[in-house]
Amino acid sequence: GEDCSLLVTEIDGVKAKFTSNTAVTGEIAEGSKGLAIDIEYDVYANEAYWDYVNMLREAEKTEEFLDIAIYLKDTEGNRVSLPPGTNAIFNEESSVPVDNGAIIYFYKDSRLGDGKDRYSLLKVDGNRTVTGTLNLNFDTADFTEFQDGTYTIYLELLKTKERDFPMGGDRLDLFQSNLTTRTIRQLGFSLETKDLITLGMNGYLPQETDQGIIDFDMFIDFSDYVPKTIFSNRTAFEELAQKYFTVDYQVLRKQQRADGSYEYVPYTGDAVQVFWGDSDSGMTQSGKTVVFKFSKNTMEKGNRGLSTLTSNDSVVTYPYTLKVDVDKLLERNDQITNYRLQGNIYISDTPPAGVTGMPAPENDVDAYQFASATPSGESLKDFIVFTIAKIKTDLDVTGTGN
């Protein structure tokens, strides 16, 4: 027969690749502005492919779709779910609760109705650049089980024949970026006076009636601060056990400004002192500044079985005594006023100035050390107000009514 030749045009498949404009900014954190993901990718193929697509379109053959899988992995390569309650905002149009925090599919989960046609490859007329945005909002997210740390976020471009089931698609390209997460876990801190009557000190009362002693307890509540999963994660707990919790007290005196209003200013005298321990069992040295490292059991179960608490409450309490030299304060009229004992707790990764050689806590034993330097930085605060007065009363205590 006659020689014949057959011209075969190779039809390469479609390709898609993220561009350099793809970026991730922000952080996964309570109280943050959230995570912003800017997406840009090129879809391209040779002319023969687009001719083939047109033929399929006319024949109404099975379509192919693109989607973008978005997920997190920890430093060990394990998938990590986003905090429950995270909201995803697609293209600034559609806000959707993240049902499956382990993975988000950009197009499938966007729920944009007819907009799903945007990622049908058979709707594409030639090479093009596609853009999109995804904002993850954490305003309503629950970070209780979420661990701080370094994570990698992955964006995976997929080609799939199943628009609503893209998990089995072929990967066309991969983008990744490192993230640092930060959770704001609220530590509870409070001061509680054992006897409210001791907060009022009257200079006209006999000394044996008013001794200038205020016993109070300092409470630290770890129940909202420590993630519930940390006690089964030894590495995470050891990181927390290295933190320094510094409790410092400051005495403030109420005074009148020139305009007649009032303010509290630091009291610099020595008539008011804070001691470690309570007055019944014995006060020790000045407890103005104490640095703690708390043990695993203390943070998990607390250190005292108080009647109002259960054994599972992560509440730590230590007794303190405020000793006031009432007679000394009565020597000057400007010292006969209200005072505020303000407690502050500072959390740091490094010890305060002057604190060295402090051991790590054991499972059942806390470590603490007295310090002389006043710490700096942000702190949680609580306070007790007490009054120095000189009030003479003429109440009839004989019962005669005269």
C-alpha positions as CSV (number, residue, x, y, z in Angstrom):
1,G,0.0,0.0,0.0
2,E,0.9,3.6,-0.1
3,D,3.2,5.0,2.6
4,C,1.3,7.3,4.9
5,S,2.3,9.4,7.8
6,L,0.1,10.3,10.8
7,L,0.7,13.6,12.5
8,V,0.1,13.2,16.3
9,T,-0.1,16.3,18.4
10,E,0.9,15.7,22.0
11,I,-1.7,17.0,24.4
12,D,-0.1,17.8,27.7
13,G,-2.4,18.1,30.8
14,V,-3.2,21.4,32.4
15,K,-0.7,22.8,34.9
16,A,-1.2,25.1,37.8
17,K,1.4,26.8,40.0
18,F,1.4,29.2,42.8
19,T,3.0,32.6,42.1
20,S,5.3,34.6,44.3
21,N,2.3,36.7,45.3
22,T,0.9,33.9,47.4
23,A,1.5,34.8,51.0
24,V,0.4,34.1,54.6
25,T,0.4,36.9,57.2
26,G,-0.8,37.3,60.7
27,E,-0.9,34.7,63.5
28,I,-3.1,32.1,65.1
29,A,-3.8,33.7,68.4
30,E,-6.6,34.8,70.7
31,G,-7.2,38.5,70.4
32,S,-5.3,38.8,67.1
33,K,-6.5,40.1,63.8
34,G,-6.4,36.6,62.5
35,L,-4.6,34.9,59.6
36,A,-4.7,36.3,56.1
37,I,-3.9,34.0,53.2
38,D,-3.5,35.7,49.8
39,I,-3.7,33.2,47.0
40,E,-2.5,33.6,43.4
41,Y,-1.8,30.8,40.9
42,D,-1.3,30.5,37.2
43,V,-3.3,27.9,35.2
44,Y,-1.6,27.1,31.9
45,A,-1.4,24.5,29.1
46,N,-0.5,24.2,25.4
47,E,-2.9,25.2,22.7
48,A,-3.7,21.6,21.8
49,Y,-5.0,21.1,25.4
50,W,-7.3,24.1,25.2
51,D,-8.6,22.8,21.8
52,Y,-9.3,19.5,23.6
53,V,-11.1,21.2,26.4
54,N,-13.3,23.0,23.9
55,M,-14.2,19.7,22.4
56,L,-15.1,18.2,25.7
57,R,-17.1,21.2,26.6
58,E,-19.2,20.9,23.4
59,A,-19.6,17.2,24.0
60,E,-20.6,17.9,27.7
61,K,-18.1,15.4,28.9
62,T,-17.0,14.9,32.5
63,E,-15.5,18.1,33.9
64,E,-12.3,18.5,35.9
65,F,-11.9,20.9,38.8
66,L,-9.3,22.7,40.8
67,D,-9.3,23.1,44.5
68,I,-6.9,24.2,47.2
69,A,-6.4,22.2,50.4
70,I,-5.2,24.2,53.4
71,Y,-4.0,22.5,56.5
72,L,-1.5,22.8,59.4
73,K,1.3,20.4,60.6
74,D,3.4,20.5,63.7
75,T,7.2,20.2,63.8
76,E,6.8,16.4,63.8
77,G,4.8,16.4,60.7
78,N,1.4,15.6,62.3
79,R,-1.8,17.3,61.1
80,V,-3.1,19.8,63.6
81,S,-6.7,21.1,63.7
82,L,-7.6,24.7,63.9
83,P,-9.2,25.8,67.2
84,P,-13.0,25.0,67.3
85,G,-15.1,28.1,66.5
86,T,-12.7,29.4,63.8
87,N,-14.5,31.2,61.0
88,A,-13.2,31.2,57.4
89,I,-14.0,34.2,55.1
90,F,-13.5,33.4,51.5
91,N,-12.8,36.2,49.0
92,E,-14.3,38.7,51.5
93,E,-17.7,37.4,50.5
94,S,-18.6,34.3,52.4
95,S,-18.1,33.7,56.2
96,V,-18.3,30.0,57.0
97,P,-17.6,28.2,60.3
98,V,-14.8,25.7,59.9
99,D,-16.5,22.4,60.5
100,N,-13.4,20.3,59.9
101,G,-10.5,22.1,61.5
102,A,-7.9,19.6,60.1
103,I,-8.3,20.8,56.5
104,I,-10.1,23.5,54.5
105,Y,-10.9,23.2,50.8
106,F,-10.9,26.7,49.4
107,Y,-13.6,26.2,46.7
108,K,-15.6,23.3,48.2
109,D,-16.0,24.9,51.6
110,S,-16.6,28.5,50.3
111,R,-20.3,27.8,49.6
112,L,-20.5,30.6,47.1
113,G,-23.3,29.0,45.1
114,D,-22.8,29.5,41.4
115,G,-19.4,30.8,42.1
116,K,-18.2,27.1,42.1
117,D,-18.0,27.4,38.3
118,R,-14.9,29.6,38.9
119,Y,-12.7,26.6,39.4
120,S,-14.1,24.3,36.7
121,L,-11.3,23.7,34.2
122,L,-13.8,23.3,31.4
123,K,-14.9,26.9,32.0
124,V,-11.4,28.3,31.5
125,D,-10.7,29.9,28.1
126,G,-6.9,29.6,27.9
127,N,-4.1,30.4,30.3
128,R,-5.0,32.7,33.1
129,T,-4.0,33.9,36.6
130,V,-6.4,33.2,39.5
131,T,-6.5,35.1,42.7
132,G,-8.4,34.6,46.0
133,T,-8.2,35.4,49.7
134,L,-8.9,33.4,52.8
135,N,-9.1,35.1,56.2
136,L,-9.3,32.9,59.3
137,N,-11.0,34.7,62.2
138,F,-10.5,33.5,65.8
139,D,-12.9,35.9,67.6
140,T,-15.1,33.0,68.6
141,A,-12.5,30.3,68.6
142,D,-11.8,28.1,71.7
143,F,-8.1,27.8,72.3
144,T,-8.4,25.5,75.4
145,E,-6.9,22.5,73.6
146,F,-4.7,24.4,71.2
147,Q,-1.0,24.3,71.9
148,D,1.4,27.2,71.5
149,G,4.3,26.4,69.1
150,T,5.6,26.6,65.6
151,Y,3.5,25.2,62.8
152,T,3.7,25.0,59.0
153,I,0.7,25.9,56.9
154,Y,0.4,24.1,53.6
155,L,-1.6,25.2,50.5
156,E,-2.0,22.3,48.1
157,L,-3.3,22.9,44.5
158,L,-5.4,19.9,43.5
159,K,-7.0,18.7,40.3
160,T,-10.0,16.5,40.8
161,K,-12.9,15.0,38.8
162,E,-15.1,15.3,41.9
163,R,-16.0,18.9,42.7
164,D,-17.4,18.1,46.2
165,F,-14.8,15.4,47.1
166,P,-11.4,16.9,46.2
167,M,-9.5,14.9,48.8
168,G,-8.5,12.3,46.2
169,G,-7.3,14.8,43.6
170,D,-3.8,15.0,42.0
171,R,-1.5,17.6,43.5
172,L,-0.3,20.2,41.0
173,D,1.7,22.5,43.3
174,L,2.5,23.0,47.0
175,F,3.0,26.2,49.0
176,Q,4.1,26.3,52.6
177,S,4.9,28.9,55.2
178,N,6.0,28.7,58.9
179,L,3.7,30.1,61.6
180,T,4.1,30.9,65.2
181,T,1.0,30.5,67.3
182,R,0.2,32.4,70.6
183,T,-2.6,31.8,73.0
184,I,-3.7,34.2,75.7
185,R,-4.6,32.0,78.6
186,Q,-6.0,34.0,81.4
187,L,-4.4,33.3,84.7
188,G,-6.6,34.0,87.7
189,F,-5.1,36.2,90.5
190,S,-6.9,37.5,93.5
191,L,-6.4,38.6,97.2
192,E,-8.9,37.7,99.8
193,T,-9.0,39.1,103.4
194,K,-9.8,36.6,106.1
195,D,-11.6,39.1,108.3
196,L,-13.2,42.2,106.8
197,I,-13.3,44.0,110.2
198,T,-9.5,44.2,110.2
199,L,-9.6,46.6,107.2
200,G,-10.8,49.5,109.3
201,M,-8.2,50.7,111.9
202,N,-9.3,53.4,114.4
203,G,-6.6,55.2,116.3
204,Y,-9.0,55.8,119.3
205,L,-9.5,52.1,119.9
206,P,-7.3,50.4,122.5
207,Q,-4.2,48.7,121.0
208,E,-5.3,45.3,122.1
209,T,-8.6,45.8,120.2
210,D,-7.0,46.9,117.0
211,Q,-3.5,45.4,116.5
212,G,-2.9,46.6,112.9
213,I,-2.9,43.0,111.5
214,I,-4.6,42.0,108.3
215,D,-4.4,38.3,107.4
216,F,-5.1,37.6,103.7
217,D,-4.7,34.9,101.1
218,M,-3.2,35.1,97.7
219,F,-4.9,32.9,95.1
220,I,-3.5,31.9,91.7
221,D,-6.0,30.0,89.5
222,F,-4.5,27.9,86.7
223,S,-7.8,26.4,85.5
224,D,-8.1,28.7,82.4
225,Y,-4.3,29.1,82.0
226,V,-3.1,25.6,81.5
227,P,-4.5,23.7,78.5
228,K,-6.3,20.5,79.5
229,T,-4.1,18.4,77.3
230,I,-0.8,19.7,78.8
231,F,-0.5,17.1,81.5
232,S,-0.4,14.3,79.0
233,N,2.2,16.1,77.0
234,R,5.4,16.1,79.0
235,T,7.4,18.3,76.7
236,A,4.7,21.0,76.8
237,F,4.4,20.8,80.5
238,E,8.2,21.1,81.0
239,E,8.2,24.3,79.0
240,L,5.4,25.7,81.3
241,A,7.2,24.5,84.4
242,Q,10.2,26.6,83.5
243,K,8.2,29.9,83.7
244,Y,8.7,32.2,86.6
245,F,5.6,33.6,88.4
246,T,6.7,36.6,90.4
247,V,4.2,38.0,93.0
248,D,5.0,41.5,94.2
249,Y,3.1,43.8,96.5
250,Q,2.9,47.6,96.5
251,V,1.4,49.9,99.1
252,L,-0.4,53.0,97.8
253,R,-1.8,55.9,99.8
254,K,-4.9,57.9,98.9
255,Q,-4.3,61.7,98.6
256,Q,-6.1,64.7,97.3
257,R,-5.0,66.5,94.2
258,A,-5.0,70.3,93.8
259,D,-8.2,70.2,91.9
260,G,-10.0,68.3,94.7
261,S,-10.0,64.9,93.1
262,Y,-8.2,61.9,94.7
263,E,-5.5,59.6,93.5
264,Y,-3.4,56.7,94.9
265,V,0.3,57.3,95.1
266,P,3.1,54.9,96.3
267,Y,3.6,54.9,100.1
268,T,7.3,55.1,100.8
269,G,7.3,54.8,104.6
270,D,8.0,51.7,106.7
271,A,4.8,51.6,108.8
272,V,3.1,49.1,106.4
273,Q,4.9,45.8,105.7
274,V,4.0,42.6,104.0
275,F,5.1,39.3,105.5
276,W,5.0,35.7,104.3
277,G,2.7,33.5,106.4
278,D,-0.3,34.3,108.6
279,S,-0.2,35.9,112.1
280,D,-1.5,32.8,113.9
281,S,1.1,30.2,112.6
282,G,3.9,32.7,112.5
283,M,5.1,35.3,110.0
284,T,8.5,34.8,108.4
285,Q,10.6,37.3,106.5
286,S,9.2,40.1,104.3
287,G,7.1,38.6,101.6
288,K,6.9,41.7,99.4
289,T,8.4,39.9,96.4
290,V,8.3,36.1,96.0
291,V,9.3,34.2,92.8
292,F,7.5,30.9,92.2
293,K,8.0,27.9,90.0
294,F,4.9,25.6,90.2
295,S,4.9,21.8,90.0
296,K,2.8,19.7,87.8
297,N,0.5,18.6,90.5
298,T,0.0,22.1,91.8
299,M,-1.0,23.5,88.5
300,E,-3.3,20.5,87.8
301,K,-4.9,20.1,91.2
302,G,-4.0,23.1,93.4
303,N,-2.2,23.0,96.7
304,R,-5.0,23.1,99.3
305,G,-8.4,21.3,99.8
306,L,-10.4,24.4,100.5
307,S,-14.1,23.8,101.4
308,T,-15.3,25.7,98.4
309,L,-13.1,23.9,95.9
310,T,-12.8,20.4,94.6
311,S,-9.5,18.5,94.4
312,N,-9.5,19.0,90.6
313,D,-9.4,22.8,90.9
314,S,-6.1,24.2,89.7
315,V,-6.0,26.9,92.5
316,V,-2.9,27.7,94.4
317,T,-3.1,29.7,97.6
318,Y,-0.6,31.1,100.1
319,P,-1.1,33.0,103.3
320,Y,0.2,36.5,103.9
321,T,0.1,39.1,106.6
322,L,-0.1,42.8,106.3
323,K,1.3,44.5,109.4
324,V,0.4,48.2,110.0
325,D,2.0,50.4,112.6
326,V,-1.2,52.4,113.3
327,D,0.4,54.8,115.8
328,K,3.1,55.7,113.4
329,L,0.6,56.5,110.7
330,L,-1.4,58.6,113.1
331,E,1.5,61.0,113.6
332,R,0.7,62.9,110.5
333,N,-2.7,64.0,109.3
334,D,-1.9,63.2,105.6
335,Q,-1.4,59.6,106.6
336,I,-4.8,59.3,108.1
337,T,-6.5,58.1,105.0
338,N,-7.3,55.0,102.8
339,Y,-4.5,52.7,101.7
340,R,-4.4,50.1,98.9
341,L,-2.3,47.0,99.1
342,Q,-1.9,46.1,95.4
343,G,-0.7,42.6,94.4
344,N,0.9,42.0,91.0
345,I,1.8,38.8,89.4
346,Y,4.3,38.7,86.5
347,I,5.0,35.8,84.2
348,S,8.4,35.5,82.5
349,D,10.7,33.0,80.8
350,T,13.7,34.4,82.6
351,P,14.2,35.0,86.3
352,P,13.8,38.5,87.8
353,A,16.9,40.5,88.6
354,G,18.8,39.0,91.6
355,V,17.2,35.5,91.4
356,T,19.8,32.8,90.5
357,G,20.1,29.1,90.9
358,M,16.4,28.5,91.3
359,P,15.6,24.8,90.8
360,A,12.8,23.4,88.6
361,P,9.8,22.2,90.6
362,E,9.4,18.5,91.3
363,N,6.0,16.8,90.7
364,D,4.7,17.5,94.1
365,V,6.9,20.3,95.4
366,D,6.9,24.0,94.3
367,A,10.0,26.0,94.2
368,Y,10.1,29.6,95.5
369,Q,12.6,32.2,96.3
370,F,12.4,35.6,98.0
371,A,13.6,38.6,96.0
372,S,14.4,42.2,96.6
373,A,14.1,43.8,93.2
374,T,10.7,44.9,92.0
375,P,9.9,43.3,88.6
376,S,8.8,45.2,85.6
377,G,6.5,44.6,82.6
378,E,2.8,43.7,82.3
379,S,1.1,42.1,85.2
380,L,-2.2,40.9,86.6
381,K,-3.4,42.9,89.6
382,D,-5.7,42.8,92.5
383,F,-5.9,44.9,95.7
384,I,-7.2,45.3,99.2
385,V,-8.2,48.6,100.6
386,F,-7.8,49.4,104.3
387,T,-8.5,52.6,106.3
388,I,-6.5,54.4,108.9
389,A,-8.9,56.7,110.9
390,K,-9.1,58.6,114.1
391,I,-12.7,58.7,115.1
392,K,-13.9,59.3,118.6
393,T,-17.4,58.1,119.4
394,D,-19.6,59.0,122.3
395,L,-21.9,56.0,122.1
396,D,-23.7,55.1,125.3
397,V,-22.6,51.6,126.2
398,T,-24.2,51.5,129.6
399,G,-27.7,50.9,128.3
400,T,-29.2,53.8,130.3
401,G,-30.3,55.7,127.2
402,N,-29.1,59.0,128.7
